[in-house]
Structure formats: structure tokens, C-alpha cells
Amino acid sequence: MGQSEKLSALLLDGPPGVGKTFLGKHLAKLLKAELIHFQVFPGCDRSDMIWDSTYAKSGGAEEGVLLQAISKSQDHPVVLLLDELDKSDVRVDSFLLNFLNEGFLFVPQLGVRQATSQNLLIVITKNDQRDASAPLLRRCRVVYMNWPTVEIETRILRQTTPALTDEACAKLLEIPNRLRINPEIIKAPSTNEMMRVAPDLLELIQRQANPLLVGEYFINAIAQNISDRRFIEKSPLYIGMAIIEALGVSAASHQPPSASLLEAEVNYFINE
């Protein structure tokens, strides 16, 4: 950001769930920049990025994410996160070319709007629904993000659930990692999902849940698409027994959330 007159643009590619969106949001924090997050959706076109039709007024619509990013970049650092660009038609790639190259946008109703390149970073994420166009790739720094190694994911899991041991994490990640490399899997288990399931398993073991329940819970959590479960070779009972054995020591020292925190989480989901 701010190293040249052209906009800085970063394209993060890789499977769904590896942390591309999280990295884009975290970059905004590192740069002490305002985050403008736009979730691309099927059928999205240029007008959806220029105007925000969800807040329509009698005289037109509110400025969309591109106009907001240009306007706010005049005063302070901004990170514009265009999330899952491959959900849109390839024509959106062509529309973005001049904006990425020169930092300007021509809108018939407004004329030319010019961003301040020193204050604007564009982060684009994509999964595997389609390839980005070659001209778009030439205007971005491209980073391919793959699944984390067992060592890195263990560090992440232990930060969020300190009671886990390295050995427990390695055992917990065996089946998810096999699913992730299977090309026929529809939805591979993400690190974020593993961060949620790990403390749940520890609490189930603390409550002396039977192995079948533990195994079924784990399978449902990591293979949320029913057709993906056929690739899990072991029975729920066998998996539950293995998890209880691997996580037993960790469960003994695990501190579950307080009742007040659990109540707050339940109320949050009810209200949402």
C-alpha cells in the first residue's frame, strides 16, 4: 500500500475454508485501515459494486463499495475486501481492470472518481468456481493459500483451546486432513470448524458421553455434507473410542466456558 501511484491489489486463491477472508480482514487491522467488505454473490454485476441498492432512496441508491472505498481513501487508509469474486461472471473481472490499474472509476451520474493510491489496498479472494481472467491476475499480487500443515494448525488449535496437547491435535486432524485432499469431497472441514469442534469434544468427554455419541458428533461436524461421510472409513463407535483415548488427558485439564458465557452465546444465536 502506497509504494507506487498504482493501487496495490492482492488476490488470495485457494480452497474454501483455508482462511483467505480472515487474512483479508486481519490485513486491515495490521494496517490500521478501515475495512470495507463486499460479499460477491451469484449474478453480481458492476452496478452492485457501484451502487448499494439495498439502501435505495427516492433519488437513487447509496454509494456502493467501490465509491465508498474511493471516497474514504481521500482521508485515511482503507482495505477493500472483494470476497469470492469467482461467484460473479467473468465480465466483472473486465470491469475492475481500469480501477485496479489506475484507481479511477467513471460513473455517468458522477463523472470520474479517483482513489488515493497511498490509502487503498484491494484484497480479492476466490475459491475454485472459475479461473480469474489473465488481465485481472496481471494487476494483482497472487497468493495461493493451501490447507495449513499439521504443525501450524496445531498451534492455532492450542491457542484457542490451551488444554489440547500436540498429540491430541495430531490425532484430531487425521480424518479432516484425509478429507481435505480428496478431490471428491464437496465441503472439506475448515480450520475454523476444527476450532469449534475441539472444545466441544473435550466437554463431551468430561461429561462421560458414550463413545458412539462422541464419534457421531465428530463425523457430523467435519463432514457436514451427507455424501462426504461415505469417505470416512471407520465406524462412529471406533472413532469415538479413539478420540476419547487421544483427548482424555486434555479433557481432564480443560476449563469449559462459564455458565454466563454459554448463556450469552445461546442468546446471541437465538437473537440472530
Secondary structure, 3 states (H helix, E strand, C coil): CCCCCCCEEEEEECCCCCCHHHHHHHHHHHCCCEEEEEECCCCCCHHHHHEEEEEEECCEEEECHHHHHHHHCCCCCEEEEEECHHHCCHHHHHHHHHHHHHCEEEECCCEEEECCHHHEEEEEEECCCCCCCHHHHHCCEEEECCCCCHHHHHHHHHHHCCCCCHHHHHHHCHHHHHHHCCCCCCCCCCHHHHHHHHHHHHHHHHCCCCHHHHHHHHHHHHCCCHHHHHHCCCCHHHHHHHHHHHHHHHHHHCCCCCHHHHHHHHHHHHHC
